[in-house]
C-alpha cells in the first residue's frame, strides 16, 4: 500500500494509490498521517476499504511529505563504508544516532532552500523507515514487526554547521527544508526485500550517488534493536538510515549545492523525488 499526502502546503489531505495508480482521498477515513494516526491499526483499517469507492484526487496537485509531525525524526550517520571512507571517517563500531528537527520535513518535490549564511549544503539519499507501534528493548529478530513502511529521505546537510559548530550534528541537519520525505510511504508488505534496494541521486542530470541497502553497515532490524535500548520509539517515528558514497563533501575539491541545482532521487519500489535548490 502506498500512502501519501496531497495538496497545498499546510492543507494536505491523506491519500492512497489504488491498483490503477489513481490517487484516492482518505480524509474521511483518517485525519492525517501523523504521530496520532499513523500506526498498524490505521493501516489495517485502510486495507479493509474498497479503495475505488473513495473520491479520486484529480489534476496535477502538489505531493506533500508522506508523513507529518513525527515525535522523533532520527538519523544514522556513516552507515555505508564507502561513505565513511570518502569523509575520512572510521566505519562506526555501533550506530551513530542523531536528531533531525521534525520541522525540517517537506514534500518530495518542494524546493530545497539554500540558507543565506550557508556555504556547504549537501545531499544524502537515504531509505527512511517509519515505526508502526511502540517499541522498547526490541530484539533484532523481532524488529521488522515494528516497521510500518519505508520511504525516500534526502538528508540535506550543511557541512560547516554539522562539523564545525560545536560537535552536534543536529545543527547541520535541521534547517528549513532539510528533510524531504516521500513521495509516498510504502507499507512493509509491498517491499519484497528491503535488504536489496538500489538507491541513486542525480545532480543536474549527472549521477552523484549510487548504492544498495545490502551495503549498509547496520541494517534496518539492527538499527531498531539498537535504538530501542536507549529510546522508546512510538508510532509515526521516522528513522532515516544513512547514505551511500557520492556526497559533495567527499569530492576533491568538495562540490556543494548551489542556487538552481536540480536533484533527482530514486529508490527501488519507493518512487522518486525531484527538487530544486533555491537561495533563501
C-alpha positions as a Markdown table, in Angstrom:
| # | Residue | x | y | z |
|---|---|---|---|---|
| 1 | Unk | 0.0 | 0.0 | 0.0 |
| 2 | Unk | 1.3 | 3.5 | -0.9 |
| 3 | Unk | 0.2 | 6.3 | 1.4 |
| 4 | Unk | 0.7 | 9.9 | 0.6 |
| 5 | Unk | -0.4 | 13.4 | 1.4 |
| 6 | Unk | -1.7 | 15.7 | -1.4 |
| 7 | Unk | -2.4 | 19.4 | -1.5 |
| 8 | Unk | -1.0 | 22.9 | -0.9 |
| 9 | Unk | 1.5 | 23.3 | 1.9 |
| 10 | Unk | -0.4 | 23.2 | 5.2 |
| 11 | Unk | -3.6 | 21.9 | 3.5 |
| 12 | Unk | -2.6 | 18.4 | 2.6 |
| 13 | Unk | -5.1 | 15.6 | 2.8 |
| 14 | Unk | -4.2 | 11.9 | 3.4 |
| 15 | Unk | -4.5 | 9.7 | 0.3 |
| 16 | Unk | -3.7 | 6.3 | -1.1 |
| 17 | Unk | -2.8 | 5.0 | -4.5 |
| 18 | Unk | -5.1 | 2.2 | -5.8 |
| 19 | Unk | -4.3 | -0.7 | -8.1 |
| 20 | Unk | -4.9 | 1.5 | -11.2 |
| 21 | Unk | -2.4 | 4.1 | -9.9 |
| 22 | Unk | -5.1 | 6.6 | -9.1 |
| 23 | Unk | -4.9 | 8.7 | -6.0 |
| 24 | Unk | -7.8 | 8.3 | -3.6 |
| 25 | Unk | -8.8 | 10.7 | -0.9 |
| 26 | Unk | -8.6 | 9.2 | 2.6 |
| 27 | Unk | -9.7 | 12.3 | 4.6 |
| 28 | Unk | -13.0 | 10.7 | 5.7 |
| 29 | Unk | -11.1 | 7.6 | 7.0 |
| 30 | Unk | -8.1 | 9.2 | 8.8 |
| 31 | Unk | -7.4 | 12.8 | 9.7 |
| 32 | Unk | -3.8 | 12.8 | 8.7 |
| 33 | Unk | -0.7 | 10.7 | 8.6 |
| 34 | Unk | 1.0 | 11.9 | 11.8 |
| 35 | Unk | 2.1 | 10.6 | 15.1 |
| 36 | Unk | -1.5 | 10.4 | 16.4 |
| 37 | Unk | -2.8 | 8.3 | 13.5 |
| 38 | Unk | 0.0 | 6.6 | 11.6 |
| 39 | Unk | 0.0 | 3.1 | 13.1 |
| 40 | Unk | -0.8 | -0.5 | 12.3 |
| 41 | Unk | -4.4 | -0.1 | 13.3 |
| 42 | Unk | -4.9 | 2.7 | 10.7 |
| 43 | Unk | -3.1 | 0.7 | 8.1 |
| 44 | Unk | -5.4 | -2.3 | 8.6 |
| 45 | Unk | -8.5 | -0.1 | 8.5 |
| 46 | Unk | -7.4 | 1.2 | 5.1 |
| 47 | Unk | -6.7 | -2.3 | 3.8 |
| 48 | Unk | -10.3 | -3.2 | 4.5 |
| 49 | Unk | -11.7 | -0.4 | 2.3 |
| 50 | Unk | -12.7 | -0.8 | -1.3 |
| 51 | Unk | -10.3 | 2.0 | -2.5 |
| 52 | Unk | -12.3 | 2.5 | -5.7 |
| 53 | Unk | -15.2 | 3.7 | -3.5 |
| 54 | Unk | -13.1 | 6.7 | -2.3 |
| 55 | Unk | -13.1 | 10.0 | -4.1 |
| 56 | Unk | -10.4 | 10.3 | -6.7 |
| 57 | Unk | -8.0 | 13.2 | -6.4 |
| 58 | Unk | -7.5 | 14.5 | -9.9 |
| 59 | Unk | -5.2 | 17.0 | -11.5 |
| 60 | Unk | -1.5 | 17.8 | -11.1 |
| 61 | Unk | -1.6 | 18.6 | -7.4 |
| 62 | Unk | 1.4 | 19.0 | -5.1 |
| 63 | Unk | 2.6 | 16.0 | -3.3 |
| 64 | Unk | 3.4 | 16.8 | 0.4 |
| 65 | Unk | 5.6 | 14.8 | 2.7 |
| 66 | Unk | 4.2 | 11.4 | 3.2 |
| 67 | Unk | 4.0 | 11.8 | 6.9 |
| 68 | Unk | 4.0 | 14.9 | 9.2 |
| 69 | Unk | 4.8 | 15.9 | 12.7 |
| 70 | Unk | 6.6 | 12.7 | 13.9 |
| 71 | Unk | 7.5 | 12.8 | 17.6 |
| 72 | Unk | 11.0 | 11.6 | 16.6 |
| 73 | Unk | 12.9 | 12.2 | 13.4 |
| 74 | Unk | 16.1 | 10.2 | 14.0 |
| 75 | Unk | 19.0 | 9.7 | 11.6 |
| 76 | Unk | 22.0 | 7.4 | 11.3 |
| 77 | Unk | 25.5 | 8.6 | 10.3 |
| 78 | Unk | 28.2 | 6.9 | 8.3 |
| 79 | Unk | 26.2 | 3.7 | 7.7 |
| 80 | Unk | 27.9 | 2.8 | 4.4 |
| 81 | Unk | 31.6 | 2.0 | 4.5 |
| 82 | Unk | 32.3 | 3.9 | 1.2 |
| 83 | Unk | 30.6 | 7.0 | 2.6 |
| 84 | Unk | 32.6 | 6.8 | 5.8 |
| 85 | Unk | 35.8 | 6.5 | 3.7 |
| 86 | Unk | 35.0 | 9.4 | 1.5 |
| 87 | Unk | 34.5 | 11.7 | 4.5 |
| 88 | Unk | 37.8 | 10.5 | 6.1 |
| 89 | Unk | 36.0 | 8.8 | 9.0 |
| 90 | Unk | 36.3 | 5.4 | 10.5 |
| 91 | Unk | 33.5 | 3.0 | 10.0 |
| 92 | Unk | 31.5 | 3.1 | 13.2 |
| 93 | Unk | 31.5 | 0.2 | 15.6 |
| 94 | Unk | 28.0 | 0.9 | 16.7 |
| 95 | Unk | 25.4 | 3.2 | 15.0 |
| 96 | Unk | 25.8 | 6.9 | 15.1 |
| 97 | Unk | 22.4 | 8.3 | 16.0 |
| 98 | Unk | 21.4 | 11.9 | 15.8 |
| 99 | Unk | 18.3 | 14.1 | 15.5 |
| 100 | Unk | 16.8 | 16.0 | 12.7 |
| 101 | Unk | 14.1 | 18.5 | 13.7 |
| 102 | Unk | 10.6 | 17.4 | 12.5 |
| 103 | Unk | 10.1 | 21.0 | 11.4 |
| 104 | Unk | 12.6 | 20.4 | 8.5 |
| 105 | Unk | 10.3 | 17.9 | 6.8 |
| 106 | Unk | 8.9 | 19.0 | 3.4 |
| 107 | Unk | 7.4 | 17.4 | 0.3 |
| 108 | Unk | 9.5 | 15.2 | -2.1 |
| 109 | Unk | 9.4 | 17.8 | -4.9 |
| 110 | Unk | 9.5 | 21.0 | -2.9 |
| 111 | Unk | 12.3 | 23.4 | -3.3 |
| 112 | Unk | 15.4 | 22.9 | -1.0 |
| 113 | Unk | 16.3 | 26.2 | 0.5 |
| 114 | Unk | 20.0 | 27.2 | 0.4 |
| 115 | Unk | 20.3 | 29.3 | 3.6 |
| 116 | Unk | 21.7 | 32.8 | 3.1 |
| 117 | Unk | 24.6 | 32.1 | 5.5 |
| 118 | Unk | 25.4 | 28.6 | 4.2 |
| 119 | Unk | 28.5 | 27.7 | 2.2 |
| 120 | Unk | 28.4 | 23.9 | 2.2 |
| 121 | Unk | 25.0 | 22.5 | 1.6 |
| 122 | Unk | 25.0 | 18.8 | 0.6 |
| 123 | Unk | 22.7 | 16.0 | -0.4 |
| 124 | Unk | 22.2 | 12.5 | 1.0 |
| 125 | Unk | 19.8 | 10.0 | -0.5 |
| 126 | Unk | 18.5 | 7.5 | 2.1 |
| 127 | Unk | 15.9 | 4.9 | 2.9 |
| 128 | Unk | 13.8 | 6.0 | 5.9 |
| 129 | Unk | 11.8 | 3.6 | 8.0 |
| 130 | Unk | 8.6 | 4.5 | 9.8 |
| 131 | Unk | 7.6 | 2.9 | 13.1 |
| 132 | Unk | 4.1 | 1.4 | 13.5 |
| 133 | Unk | 3.8 | 0.6 | 17.2 |
| 134 | Unk | 5.5 | 1.4 | 20.5 |
| 135 | Unk | 9.0 | -0.2 | 20.5 |
| 136 | Unk | 11.2 | -0.6 | 23.6 |
| 137 | Unk | 14.0 | -3.1 | 24.2 |
| 138 | Unk | 13.3 | -4.8 | 20.9 |
| 139 | Unk | 15.3 | -7.9 | 19.9 |
| 140 | Unk | 16.8 | -7.8 | 16.4 |
| 141 | Unk | 14.9 | -10.9 | 15.2 |
| 142 | Unk | 11.6 | -9.2 | 16.2 |
| 143 | Unk | 12.5 | -5.7 | 14.9 |
| 144 | Unk | 10.7 | -6.0 | 11.5 |
| 145 | Unk | 7.4 | -6.4 | 13.3 |
| 146 | Unk | 7.6 | -2.7 | 14.3 |
| 147 | Unk | 8.2 | -1.4 | 10.8 |
| 148 | Unk | 5.1 | 0.2 | 9.2 |
| 149 | Unk | 6.8 | 1.1 | 6.0 |
| 150 | Unk | 9.6 | 2.7 | 4.0 |
| 151 | Unk | 10.1 | 6.0 | 2.1 |
| 152 | Unk | 12.8 | 8.1 | 0.5 |
| 153 | Unk | 14.5 | 10.8 | 2.5 |
| 154 | Unk | 17.0 | 13.4 | 1.3 |
| 155 | Unk | 19.0 | 14.0 | 4.4 |
| 156 | Unk | 20.1 | 17.6 | 3.4 |
| 157 | Unk | 23.1 | 18.6 | 5.4 |
| 158 | Unk | 25.0 | 21.9 | 6.0 |
| 159 | Unk | 28.5 | 20.5 | 6.5 |
| 160 | Unk | 30.1 | 23.5 | 8.2 |
| 161 | Unk | 27.2 | 23.7 | 10.7 |
| 162 | Unk | 27.4 | 19.9 | 11.1 |
| 163 | Unk | 31.2 | 19.6 | 11.6 |
| 164 | Unk | 32.5 | 23.0 | 12.9 |
| 165 | Unk | 29.7 | 24.4 | 15.1 |
| 166 | Unk | 30.1 | 22.6 | 18.3 |
| 167 | Unk | 30.1 | 18.9 | 17.5 |
| 168 | Unk | 26.3 | 18.5 | 17.5 |
| 169 | Unk | 25.2 | 17.2 | 14.1 |
| 170 | Unk | 21.6 | 18.4 | 14.6 |
| 171 | Unk | 22.6 | 22.0 | 13.7 |
| 172 | Unk | 23.7 | 21.0 | 10.2 |
| 173 | Unk | 20.8 | 18.6 | 9.7 |
| 174 | Unk | 17.7 | 20.5 | 10.7 |
| 175 | Unk | 17.5 | 23.7 | 8.6 |
| 176 | Unk | 14.3 | 24.6 | 6.8 |
| 177 | Unk | 13.6 | 22.1 | 4.0 |
| 178 | Unk | 16.4 | 19.8 | 5.2 |
| 179 | Unk | 14.1 | 16.7 | 5.3 |
| 180 | Unk | 12.2 | 15.9 | 2.1 |
| 181 | Unk | 10.2 | 12.7 | 2.6 |
| 182 | Unk | 8.2 | 10.7 | 0.0 |
| 183 | Unk | 6.6 | 10.8 | -2.5 |
| 184 | Unk | 4.8 | 8.0 | -0.6 |
| 185 | Unk | 5.1 | 5.7 | 2.4 |
| 186 | Unk | 5.2 | 2.1 | 1.1 |
| 187 | Unk | 3.8 | -0.4 | 3.6 |
| 188 | Unk | 6.3 | -3.1 | 4.6 |
| 189 | Unk | 4.3 | -5.9 | 2.9 |
| 190 | Unk | 4.9 | -4.4 | -0.5 |
| 191 | Unk | 8.7 | -4.5 | -0.3 |
| 192 | Unk | 10.0 | -7.8 | -1.5 |
| 193 | Unk | 13.5 | -7.5 | 0.0 |
| 194 | Unk | 14.3 | -4.3 | 2.0 |
| 195 | Unk | 17.9 | -5.5 | 2.2 |
| 196 | Unk | 18.3 | -5.2 | -1.6 |
| 197 | Unk | 17.1 | -1.8 | -2.7 |
| 198 | Unk | 19.0 | 0.3 | -5.2 |
| 199 | Unk | 19.5 | 4.0 | -4.4 |
| 200 | Unk | 20.6 | 6.7 | -6.8 |
| 201 | Unk | 20.9 | 10.5 | -6.8 |
| 202 | Unk | 21.5 | 12.6 | -9.9 |
| 203 | Unk | 22.6 | 16.3 | -9.7 |
| 204 | Unk | 21.9 | 18.3 | -12.8 |
| 205 | Unk | 21.4 | 15.0 | -14.8 |
| 206 | Unk | 24.7 | 13.6 | -13.7 |
| 207 | Unk | 25.0 | 10.7 | -11.4 |
| 208 | Unk | 26.4 | 11.5 | -7.9 |
| 209 | Unk | 25.3 | 8.7 | -5.6 |
| 210 | Unk | 24.7 | 5.0 | -6.2 |
| 211 | Unk | 24.2 | 2.4 | -3.6 |
| 212 | Unk | 22.3 | -0.6 | -2.3 |
| 213 | Unk | 20.9 | -1.4 | 1.1 |
| 214 | Unk | 22.8 | -4.6 | 1.1 |
| 215 | Unk | 25.9 | -2.4 | 1.7 |
| 216 | Unk | 24.6 | -0.9 | 4.9 |
| 217 | Unk | 26.9 | -1.5 | 7.9 |
| 218 | Unk | 23.9 | -1.8 | 10.2 |
| 219 | Unk | 20.6 | -3.0 | 8.7 |
| 220 | Unk | 17.1 | -1.8 | 9.5 |
| 221 | Unk | 16.4 | -4.5 | 12.1 |
| 222 | Unk | 19.7 | -3.9 | 13.9 |
| 223 | Unk | 19.1 | -0.2 | 14.0 |
| 224 | Unk | 15.7 | -0.6 | 15.6 |
| 225 | Unk | 17.0 | -3.1 | 18.1 |
| 226 | Unk | 19.9 | -0.8 | 19.0 |
| 227 | Unk | 18.0 | 2.5 | 19.2 |
| 228 | Unk | 15.2 | 1.0 | 21.4 |
| 229 | Unk | 17.8 | 0.0 | 24.1 |
| 230 | Unk | 18.0 | 3.8 | 24.7 |
| 231 | Unk | 15.0 | 5.5 | 23.2 |
| 232 | Unk | 11.4 | 4.3 | 23.2 |
| 233 | Unk | 10.1 | 4.6 | 19.6 |
| 234 | Unk | 6.5 | 5.5 | 19.0 |
| 235 | Unk | 4.1 | 5.1 | 16.0 |
| 236 | Unk | 4.9 | 7.6 | 13.3 |
| 237 | Unk | 8.5 | 8.0 | 14.3 |
| 238 | Unk | 11.0 | 8.2 | 11.4 |
| 239 | Unk | 14.5 | 6.8 | 11.2 |
| 240 | Unk | 16.5 | 7.7 | 8.1 |
| 241 | Unk | 19.2 | 5.1 | 7.8 |
| 242 | Unk | 22.3 | 6.6 | 6.2 |
| 243 | Unk | 23.6 | 7.4 | 2.7 |
| 244 | Unk | 26.0 | 5.7 | 0.2 |
| 245 | Unk | 29.0 | 7.5 | -1.1 |
| 246 | Unk | 29.0 | 10.3 | -3.6 |
| 247 | Unk | 28.1 | 13.3 | -1.5 |
| 248 | Unk | 29.5 | 16.7 | -2.3 |
| 249 | Unk | 31.7 | 16.7 | 0.8 |
| 250 | Unk | 33.5 | 13.6 | -0.4 |
| 251 | Unk | 34.7 | 15.1 | -3.7 |
| 252 | Unk | 38.1 | 16.6 | -4.2 |
| 253 | Unk | 37.7 | 19.5 | -4.0 |
| 254 | Unk | 34.2 | 19.4 | -2.3 |
| 255 | Unk | 31.3 | 20.4 | -4.6 |
| 256 | Unk | 28.3 | 21.7 | -2.7 |
| 257 | Unk | 24.8 | 22.5 | -3.7 |
| 258 | Unk | 24.2 | 25.9 | -5.3 |
| 259 | Unk | 21.3 | 28.0 | -6.4 |
| 260 | Unk | 19.5 | 26.4 | -9.3 |
| 261 | Unk | 20.8 | 22.9 | -8.9 |
| 262 | Unk | 18.3 | 20.1 | -9.6 |
| 263 | Unk | 18.2 | 16.8 | -7.8 |
| 264 | Unk | 16.6 | 13.5 | -8.9 |
| 265 | Unk | 16.5 | 10.8 | -6.3 |
| 266 | Unk | 15.3 | 7.2 | -6.9 |
| 267 | Unk | 15.0 | 4.1 | -4.7 |
| 268 | Unk | 13.6 | 0.7 | -5.9 |
| 269 | Unk | 9.9 | 0.4 | -5.1 |
| 270 | Unk | 9.8 | 3.7 | -3.2 |
| 271 | Unk | 9.4 | 6.1 | -6.1 |
| 272 | Unk | 11.4 | 9.3 | -6.8 |
| 273 | Unk | 11.9 | 12.8 | -5.7 |
| 274 | Unk | 12.6 | 15.8 | -7.9 |
| 275 | Unk | 13.7 | 19.1 | -6.2 |
| 276 | Unk | 15.4 | 22.3 | -7.0 |
| 277 | Unk | 17.9 | 24.3 | -4.8 |
| 278 | Unk | 16.7 | 27.9 | -4.3 |
| 279 | Unk | 18.7 | 30.6 | -2.5 |
| 280 | Unk | 16.9 | 31.9 | 0.6 |
